[in-house]
Amino acid sequence: MNKTDLVDQVAARTGQTKVAVAAAIEAAMDIIVEAVAHSESVTLSGFGTFEPRDRKARTGRNPRTGDAVPIPARTVPSFRPGNSFKSAVE
């Protein structure tokens, strides 16, 4: 499922226009991205938590040459599903 499919299904379930639903989904995604980018976590009860996680610096390998390559520390986005999400997938 892609964003267009999601918009179509939400519009069908709510009776809202696809334009309104697309704007709401886009706004929600923008808010989540901005919050995680500013080191905040976003918890949606029953769905999961979006949060930033720190990765330590490490040494990797160039697959072509086998040379050691330093990989700097960085912050990456992470998603941790909620219990109801996990049980629905199981």
N, CA, C and O of each residue as an XYZ file, in Angstrom:
360
protein
N       0.852     -1.175      0.000
C       0.000      0.000      0.000
C       0.892      1.229      0.000
O       1.867      1.301      0.748
N       0.555      2.188     -0.838
C       1.287      3.445     -0.865
C       0.389      4.567     -0.335
O      -0.736      4.313      0.095
N       0.884      5.798     -0.367
C       0.133      6.910      0.212
C      -1.196      7.134     -0.514
O      -2.200      7.448      0.123
N      -1.210      6.976     -1.826
C      -2.449      7.152     -2.593
C      -3.497      6.127     -2.175
O      -4.668      6.468     -2.009
N      -3.086      4.879     -2.006
C      -4.013      3.835     -1.554
C      -4.540      4.151     -0.162
O      -5.724      3.954      0.113
N      -3.674      4.638      0.716
C      -4.084      5.008      2.069
C      -5.109      6.132      2.026
O      -6.121      6.076      2.725
N      -4.858      7.143      1.218
C      -5.800      8.257      1.089
C      -7.144      7.745      0.582
O      -8.188      8.142      1.100
N      -7.135      6.877     -0.415
C      -8.379      6.330     -0.965
C      -9.177      5.579      0.098
O     -10.390      5.753      0.209
N      -8.493      4.744      0.878
C      -9.195      3.944      1.891
C      -9.717      4.796      3.039
O     -10.826      4.570      3.522
N      -8.935      5.767      3.477
C      -9.395      6.645      4.555
C     -10.579      7.476      4.076
O     -11.539      7.664      4.823
N     -10.529      7.973      2.849
C     -11.639      8.756      2.294
C     -12.899      7.914      2.203
O     -13.993      8.402      2.489
N     -12.759      6.653      1.806
C     -13.923      5.765      1.702
C     -14.532      5.477      3.076
O     -15.754      5.415      3.208
N     -13.690      5.302      4.099
C     -14.197      4.990      5.443
C     -14.798      6.190      6.148
O     -15.737      6.045      6.930
N     -14.264      7.379      5.879
C     -14.728      8.559      6.611
C     -15.751      9.387      5.852
O     -16.451     10.201      6.454
N     -15.851      9.196      4.552
C     -16.780      9.984      3.755
C     -16.243     11.366      3.413
O     -16.962     12.188      2.845
N     -14.991     11.629      3.752
C     -14.355     12.909      3.436
C     -13.831     12.883      2.003
O     -13.698     11.814      1.407
N     -13.538     14.042      1.459
C     -12.973     14.091      0.115
C     -11.528     13.617      0.154
O     -10.860     13.699      1.185
N     -11.061     13.124     -0.976
C      -9.677     12.658     -1.067
C      -8.706     13.813     -0.853
O      -7.632     13.618     -0.284
N      -9.065     15.001     -1.296
C      -8.197     16.171     -1.121
C      -8.031     16.496      0.358
O      -6.921     16.771      0.813
N      -9.127     16.466      1.107
C      -9.073     16.763      2.538
C      -8.281     15.693      3.281
O      -7.475     16.005      4.158
N      -8.511     14.446      2.932
C      -7.797     13.341      3.586
C      -6.306     13.410      3.262
O      -5.471     13.219      4.147
N      -5.966     13.681      2.006
C      -4.555     13.779      1.616
C      -3.868     14.904      2.373
O      -2.724     14.753      2.802
N      -4.557     16.040      2.543
C      -3.983     17.159      3.290
C      -3.776     16.787      4.755
O      -2.758     17.149      5.345
N      -4.720     16.076      5.342
C      -4.607     15.682      6.746
C      -3.466     14.678      6.945
O      -2.698     14.790      7.900
N      -3.360     13.715      6.058
C      -2.286     12.717      6.164
C      -0.930     13.383      5.971
O       0.016     13.094      6.704
N      -0.835     14.263      4.999
C       0.422     14.980      4.749
C       0.807     15.828      5.955
O       1.975     15.859      6.343
N      -0.158     16.512      6.545
C       0.113     17.334      7.725
C       0.572     16.469      8.897
O       1.512     16.833      9.603
N      -0.080     15.331      9.106
C       0.302     14.436     10.200
C       1.724     13.922      9.999
O       2.507     13.877     10.948
N       2.056     13.537      8.786
C       3.402     13.039      8.516
C       4.442     14.145      8.713
O       5.518     13.894      9.256
N       4.126     15.360      8.276
C       5.045     16.488      8.468
C       5.289     16.762      9.945
O       6.422     17.020     10.350
N       4.238     16.706     10.749
C       4.360     16.953     12.190
C       5.223     15.886     12.846
O       6.057     16.199     13.696
N       5.030     14.622     12.457
C       5.832     13.531     13.016
C       7.293     13.709     12.645
O       8.171     13.568     13.496
N       7.565     14.017     11.383
C       8.950     14.206     10.930
C       9.600     15.373     11.667
O      10.739     15.253     12.118
N       8.903     16.491     11.797
C       9.466     17.655     12.498
C       9.755     17.339     13.960
O      10.791     17.739     14.492
N       8.841     16.624     14.611
C       9.037     16.302     16.024
C      10.249     15.392     16.209
O      11.081     15.642     17.082
N      10.356     14.346     15.404
C      11.491     13.427     15.528
C      12.790     14.139     15.163
O      13.829     13.875     15.769
N      12.745     15.037     14.181
C      13.940     15.802     13.801
C      14.404     16.708     14.936
O      15.588     17.035     15.020
N      13.481     17.119     15.814
C      13.829     17.964     16.961
C      13.987     17.139     18.232
O      13.793     17.649     19.335
N      14.336     15.871     18.080
C      14.636     14.952     19.191
C      13.455     14.684     20.109
O      13.648     14.409     21.293
N      12.249     14.758     19.593
C      11.056     14.419     20.369
C      10.536     13.072     19.887
O      10.764     12.692     18.739
N       9.841     12.354     20.754
C       9.189     11.125     20.316
C       7.695     11.397     20.164
O       7.127     12.240     20.858
N       7.079     10.671     19.249
C       5.648     10.813     18.986
C       5.012      9.455     19.240
O       5.337      8.480     18.563
N       4.104      9.386     20.217
C       3.439      8.135     20.563
C       1.985      8.203     20.152
O       1.254      9.107     20.558
N       1.568      7.241     19.344
C       0.173      7.103     18.936
C      -0.349      5.845     19.613
O       0.017      4.735     19.227
N      -1.205      6.010     20.625
C      -1.684      4.884     21.423
C      -2.275      3.801     20.536
O      -3.093      4.071     19.657
N      -1.850      2.577     20.783
C      -2.343      1.438     20.025
C      -1.641      1.244     18.700
O      -1.787      0.195     18.073
N      -0.876      2.242     18.257
C      -0.178      2.124     16.975
C       1.315      1.951     17.186
O       1.894      0.950     16.763
N       1.943      2.928     17.843
C       3.374      2.813     18.080
C       4.014      4.145     18.388
O       3.342      5.161     18.571
N       5.348      4.111     18.442
C       6.121      5.298     18.801
C       7.191      5.555     17.754
O       7.958      4.665     17.386
N       7.223      6.794     17.285
C       8.287      7.258     16.406
C       9.259      8.011     17.290
O       8.851      8.880     18.061
N      10.558      7.686     17.188
C      11.528      8.328     18.055
C      12.894      8.400     17.385
O      13.206      7.591     16.511
N      13.709      9.373     17.799
C      15.085      9.420     17.291
C      15.965      8.492     18.127
O      15.788      8.375     19.339
N      16.907      7.841     17.467
C      17.856      6.985     18.176
C      19.261      7.356     17.746
O      19.511      7.653     16.577
N      20.169      7.335     18.698
C      21.560      7.658     18.413
C      22.316      6.387     18.056
O      22.199      5.367     18.736
N      23.091      6.462     16.981
C      23.983      5.366     16.601
C      25.401      5.803     16.914
O      25.796      6.931     16.621
N      26.151      4.912     17.504
C      27.538      5.215     17.845
C      28.402      5.183     16.588
O      28.042      4.564     15.586
N      29.531      5.851     16.658
C      30.507      5.785     15.573
C      31.073      4.372     15.530
O      31.221      3.721     16.564
N      31.387      3.905     14.330
C      31.913      2.551     14.197
C      32.797      2.481     12.965
O      32.904      3.440     12.200
N      33.420      1.345     12.790
C      34.266      1.125     11.626
C      33.586      0.117     10.722
O      33.213     -0.973     11.158
N      33.427      0.487      9.457
C      32.848     -0.415      8.472
C      33.916     -0.853      7.488
O      35.090     -0.508      7.625
N      33.493     -1.613      6.500
C      34.424     -2.086      5.479
C      33.897     -1.726      4.097
O      32.705     -1.861      3.820
N      34.796     -1.268      3.236
C      34.455     -1.049      1.848
C      34.367     -2.418      1.190
O      35.361     -3.144      1.177
N      33.195     -2.806      0.635
C      33.057     -4.159      0.093
C      33.944     -4.419     -1.131
O      34.279     -5.571     -1.407
N      34.324     -3.388     -1.856
C      35.166     -3.592     -3.040
C      36.632     -3.808     -2.690
O      37.307     -4.664     -3.262
N      37.109     -3.012     -1.736
C      38.533     -3.068     -1.433
C      38.846     -3.746     -0.103
O      39.976     -4.182      0.118
N      37.864     -3.838      0.776
C      38.106     -4.416      2.091
C      38.735     -3.443      3.064
O      39.020     -3.811      4.204
N      38.960     -2.195      2.637
C      39.555     -1.192      3.507
C      38.590     -0.796      4.619
O      37.374     -0.785      4.427
N      39.148     -0.471      5.784
C      38.343      0.013      6.904
C      37.888      1.436      6.602
O      38.666      2.262      6.123
N      36.624      1.710      6.888
C      36.050      3.023      6.640
C      35.376      3.494      7.927
O      34.532      2.785      8.474
N      35.739      4.687      8.420
C      35.077      5.179      9.628
C      33.654      5.638      9.307
O      33.431      6.366      8.340
N      32.706      5.211     10.118
C      31.309      5.625      9.978
C      31.000      6.494     11.188
O      31.070      6.022     12.322
N      30.653      7.779     10.956
C      30.453      8.696     12.083
C      29.159      8.393     12.852
O      28.250      7.740     12.340
N      29.107      8.880     14.083
C      27.896      8.759     14.899
C      26.808      9.612     14.260
O      27.097     10.643     13.653
N      25.569      9.186     14.395
C      24.457      9.963     13.845
C      23.159      9.586     14.531
O      23.085      8.586     15.245
N      22.154     10.385     14.311
C      20.831     10.126     14.854
C      19.945      9.647     13.717
O      19.927     10.245     12.641
N      19.203      8.559     13.958
C      18.336      7.992     12.930
C      16.906      7.881     13.469
O      16.713      7.724     14.675
N      15.900      7.960     12.584
C      14.527      7.770     13.039
C      14.252      6.288     13.290
O      14.824      5.417     12.635
N      13.375      6.023     14.240
C      13.035      4.650     14.593
C      11.540      4.554     14.873
O      10.920      5.518     15.322
N      10.972      3.390     14.604
C       9.562      3.142     14.919
C       9.480      1.892     15.767
O      10.066      0.862     15.433
N       8.752      1.985     16.867
C       8.527      0.845     17.751
C       7.021      0.601     17.792
O       6.289      1.428     18.336
N       6.539     -0.506     17.236
C       5.094     -0.747     17.198
C       4.515     -0.979     18.590
O       5.184     -1.498     19.483
N       3.246     -0.579     18.751
C       2.534     -0.797     20.004
C       2.047     -2.235     20.119
O       2.102     -2.999     19.155
N       1.572     -2.594     21.298
C       1.144     -3.973     21.542
C      -0.010     -4.399     20.646
O       0.003     -5.520     20.137
N      -1.023     -3.531     20.432
C      -2.131     -3.926     19.589
C      -1.692     -4.097     18.140
O      -2.214     -4.958     17.431
N      -0.737     -3.286     17.696
C      -0.210     -3.416     16.339
C       0.519     -4.765     16.215
O       0.318     -5.497     15.246
N       1.367     -5.085     17.206
C       2.102     -6.350     17.182
C       1.157     -7.543     17.157
O       1.339     -8.476     16.375
N       0.142     -7.506     18.024
C      -0.768     -8.656     18.097
C      -1.616     -8.788     16.835
O      -1.986     -9.903     16.467
N      -1.933     -7.677     16.159
C      -2.708     -7.744     14.921
C      -1.873     -8.370     13.800
O      -2.416     -9.051     12.929
N      -0.574     -8.146     13.818
C       0.291     -8.688     12.778
C       0.575    -10.170     13.011
O       0.718    -10.938     12.060
N       0.655    -10.564     14.276
C       0.915    -11.964     14.595
C      -0.221    -12.761     14.103
O      -0.231    -13.982     14.257
